[in-house]
Amino acid sequence: MSSTDSTEIHISGIARDSIVDGEGVRLTVFTQGCPRRCPGCHNPDTQPLIGGRMTTVGAVLEEIDENPLLTGLTLSGGEPFLQPAALLPLARGAHARGLDVWSYTGFTLEELRAQKDPAVDALLDELDVLVDGDYREEERDLTLHFRGSRNQRVIDLAATRATGMLTLLYTDE
Protein backbone atom coordinates (compact mmCIF):
# COMPACT_ATOMS: atom_id res chain seq x y z
CA MET A 1 0.00 0.00 0.00
CA SER A 2 1.42 3.39 -0.98
CA SER A 3 1.25 6.45 1.26
CA THR A 4 -1.34 8.03 -1.06
CA ASP A 5 -3.65 5.05 -0.52
CA SER A 6 -4.11 6.13 3.11
CA THR A 7 -4.99 9.73 2.16
CA GLU A 8 -8.36 10.52 3.73
CA ILE A 9 -11.29 11.97 1.81
CA HIS A 10 -14.40 13.43 3.47
CA ILE A 11 -17.34 12.08 1.47
CA SER A 12 -21.11 12.05 1.57
CA GLY A 13 -21.35 8.83 -0.42
CA ILE A 14 -20.47 6.91 -3.56
CA ALA A 15 -22.54 5.91 -6.60
CA ARG A 16 -20.91 2.73 -7.92
CA ASP A 17 -22.37 2.64 -11.44
CA SER A 18 -23.63 6.06 -12.44
CA ILE A 19 -24.62 6.90 -16.00
CA VAL A 20 -25.71 10.49 -15.24
CA ASP A 21 -22.48 12.02 -13.88
CA GLY A 22 -20.50 11.96 -17.13
CA GLU A 23 -20.09 9.79 -20.19
CA GLY A 24 -20.07 6.01 -19.80
CA VAL A 25 -20.37 4.00 -16.59
CA ARG A 26 -18.79 5.88 -13.71
CA LEU A 27 -17.95 5.62 -10.06
CA THR A 28 -19.06 8.93 -8.57
CA VAL A 29 -17.62 10.19 -5.30
CA PHE A 30 -19.83 12.78 -3.59
CA THR A 31 -17.64 14.91 -1.35
CA GLN A 32 -19.04 16.41 1.85
CA GLY A 33 -19.19 20.15 2.32
CA CYS A 34 -20.10 23.06 0.07
CA PRO A 35 -20.22 26.73 1.07
CA ARG A 36 -22.21 27.86 -1.98
CA ARG A 37 -25.65 26.64 -0.86
CA CYS A 38 -27.25 27.10 -4.30
CA PRO A 39 -31.05 27.25 -4.08
CA GLY A 40 -32.43 24.09 -5.70
CA CYS A 41 -29.15 22.18 -5.22
CA HIS A 42 -29.35 18.59 -6.51
CA ASN A 43 -27.37 17.29 -3.49
CA PRO A 44 -28.39 19.43 -0.46
CA ASP A 45 -27.32 16.70 2.01
CA THR A 46 -23.72 17.22 0.88
CA GLN A 47 -23.66 20.94 1.79
CA PRO A 48 -22.88 20.82 5.54
CA LEU A 49 -19.17 20.70 6.34
CA ILE A 50 -19.96 18.21 9.09
CA GLY A 51 -21.60 14.89 8.39
CA GLY A 52 -20.80 12.29 5.80
CA ARG A 53 -17.92 9.95 6.53
CA MET A 54 -14.21 9.60 6.06
CA THR A 55 -12.76 7.09 3.62
CA THR A 56 -9.38 6.63 2.01
CA VAL A 57 -8.09 6.87 -1.53
CA GLY A 58 -7.17 3.18 -1.27
CA ALA A 59 -10.71 2.18 -0.31
CA VAL A 60 -12.18 4.07 -3.28
CA LEU A 61 -9.60 2.59 -5.65
CA GLU A 62 -10.56 -0.89 -4.39
CA GLU A 63 -14.18 -0.13 -5.32
CA ILE A 64 -13.01 0.94 -8.77
CA ASP A 65 -11.05 -2.29 -9.14
CA GLU A 66 -14.15 -4.34 -8.26
CA ASN A 67 -16.09 -3.07 -11.29
CA PRO A 68 -14.54 -3.90 -14.67
CA LEU A 69 -17.39 -2.09 -16.47
CA LEU A 70 -16.35 1.37 -15.25
CA THR A 71 -15.14 3.84 -17.85
CA GLY A 72 -14.62 6.80 -15.54
CA LEU A 73 -14.47 8.45 -12.14
CA THR A 74 -16.51 11.54 -11.30
CA LEU A 75 -15.79 13.85 -8.38
CA SER A 76 -18.97 15.59 -7.31
CA GLY A 77 -20.29 17.18 -4.21
CA GLY A 78 -20.55 18.99 -2.10
CA GLU A 79 -17.59 20.86 -3.48
CA PRO A 80 -14.61 18.71 -4.53
CA PHE A 81 -12.27 21.70 -4.66
CA LEU A 82 -12.52 22.09 -0.86
CA GLN A 83 -10.19 19.06 -0.66
CA PRO A 84 -8.11 19.03 -3.86
CA ALA A 85 -4.97 17.55 -2.27
CA ALA A 86 -6.94 14.53 -1.04
CA LEU A 87 -8.65 13.98 -4.41
CA LEU A 88 -5.49 14.31 -6.51
CA PRO A 89 -4.12 10.80 -5.75
CA LEU A 90 -7.59 9.37 -6.42
CA ALA A 91 -7.71 11.05 -9.85
CA ARG A 92 -4.20 9.80 -10.59
CA GLY A 93 -5.15 6.28 -9.50
CA ALA A 94 -8.19 6.34 -11.78
CA HIS A 95 -6.05 7.45 -14.72
CA ALA A 96 -3.52 4.70 -13.95
CA ARG A 97 -6.42 2.26 -14.34
CA GLY A 98 -7.36 3.66 -17.75
CA LEU A 99 -10.39 5.65 -16.58
CA ASP A 100 -11.20 9.24 -17.47
CA VAL A 101 -11.82 11.71 -14.65
CA TRP A 102 -14.57 14.33 -14.48
CA SER A 103 -15.30 16.81 -11.71
CA TYR A 104 -18.24 19.02 -10.90
CA THR A 105 -17.64 22.33 -9.12
CA GLY A 106 -19.65 25.39 -8.17
CA PHE A 107 -16.62 27.53 -9.01
CA THR A 108 -15.84 28.60 -12.56
CA LEU A 109 -12.57 27.46 -14.08
CA GLU A 110 -11.41 31.07 -13.97
CA GLU A 111 -12.18 31.32 -10.22
CA LEU A 112 -10.28 28.11 -9.54
CA ARG A 113 -7.23 29.27 -11.49
CA ALA A 114 -7.31 32.66 -9.76
CA GLN A 115 -6.86 30.95 -6.39
CA LYS A 116 -3.27 30.17 -7.40
CA ASP A 117 -3.43 27.16 -5.07
CA PRO A 118 -0.91 24.47 -6.10
CA ALA A 119 -3.28 21.66 -5.01
CA VAL A 120 -6.18 23.12 -7.01
CA ASP A 121 -3.93 23.58 -10.05
CA ALA A 122 -2.61 20.01 -9.76
CA LEU A 123 -6.13 18.57 -9.59
CA LEU A 124 -7.21 20.67 -12.59
CA ASP A 125 -4.18 19.35 -14.50
CA GLU A 126 -5.29 15.78 -13.75
CA LEU A 127 -8.92 16.20 -14.86
CA ASP A 128 -10.23 15.35 -18.31
CA VAL A 129 -13.52 17.22 -17.97
CA LEU A 130 -14.71 19.96 -15.60
CA VAL A 131 -18.38 20.87 -15.20
CA ASP A 132 -18.14 24.35 -13.70
CA GLY A 133 -20.39 27.06 -12.32
CA ASP A 134 -22.97 27.28 -9.59
CA TYR A 135 -26.42 25.82 -10.12
CA ARG A 136 -28.97 28.53 -10.90
CA GLU A 137 -32.61 27.58 -10.49
CA GLU A 138 -33.73 30.36 -12.88
CA GLU A 139 -31.53 28.84 -15.62
CA ARG A 140 -32.59 25.23 -15.00
CA ASP A 141 -32.81 23.15 -18.18
CA LEU A 142 -33.32 19.39 -18.10
CA THR A 143 -32.32 19.03 -21.76
CA LEU A 144 -28.66 19.89 -21.10
CA HIS A 145 -25.91 17.28 -21.21
CA PHE A 146 -24.52 16.52 -17.73
CA ARG A 147 -25.45 19.83 -16.10
CA GLY A 148 -28.52 21.39 -14.57
CA SER A 149 -28.48 25.07 -15.55
CA ARG A 150 -27.51 26.99 -18.67
CA ASN A 151 -24.71 28.97 -17.01
CA GLN A 152 -22.76 25.79 -16.26
CA ARG A 153 -20.15 24.60 -18.74
CA VAL A 154 -18.87 21.12 -19.60
CA ILE A 155 -15.22 21.91 -20.31
CA ASP A 156 -12.93 19.51 -22.14
CA LEU A 157 -9.83 20.23 -20.09
CA ALA A 158 -7.59 17.92 -22.12
CA ALA A 159 -8.42 19.86 -25.31
CA THR A 160 -8.20 23.18 -23.44
CA ARG A 161 -4.68 22.31 -22.26
CA ALA A 162 -3.67 21.12 -25.73
CA THR A 163 -4.91 24.21 -27.59
CA GLY A 164 -4.61 26.89 -24.90
CA MET A 165 -8.21 27.87 -25.69
CA LEU A 166 -11.27 27.05 -23.60
CA THR A 167 -12.95 24.08 -25.31
CA LEU A 168 -16.46 22.93 -24.41
CA LEU A 169 -17.43 19.29 -24.69
CA TYR A 170 -21.13 20.19 -25.10
CA THR A 171 -22.66 23.46 -26.11
CA ASP A 172 -26.31 22.22 -26.18
CA GLU A 173 -27.26 25.06 -28.53
C-alpha positions, 0 to 999 in steps of 0.5 A: 500500500502506498502512502497516497492510498491512506490519504483521507477523503471526506465524502457524503457517499459513492454511486458505484455505477452512475450513468448520469455524472458523465459519459459512460459508466462511472464511479461517482464520489460525492464529497461532503461540504459546500459553502455555496448553498445554491437554491435548488441544489441537486445534493443538499445533504452534501452541503454541511461541512460536518456529516458524511464519513471519512474514507481513504483513496485506497478504499475508493480505488478498491471499489473501482477495481471491483467493477470492470465495467467502469469507464470513468471516475466523477468527483462531485459534491458537495464541493470537490475543490474544498479538498483538492490535495486529497482527491489528486491521488484518487484522480491519478489512481483512476487514470492509472487504471485507464479511466477518465476523470470528471469533476463538478464544481460550483466555481468557474474554471477562472475562479479556480485558477485565480486561487493560485493554489498548487493543489487546485492547479494540480487537480485541474491538470489531472482532470479530463472534464470539468463541469463548472459554475454554480447551479442557478434555479432560474436557468434550469434546463433538463435538456442539457448534457450533464449539467442542470443550468444553462450557465454551467459549462462542460469543459474539455480540459484535455483539449483546453490544455492542448490548444490553450483555448477554452474548449467545451465538450457540449454546447447544447445550442 
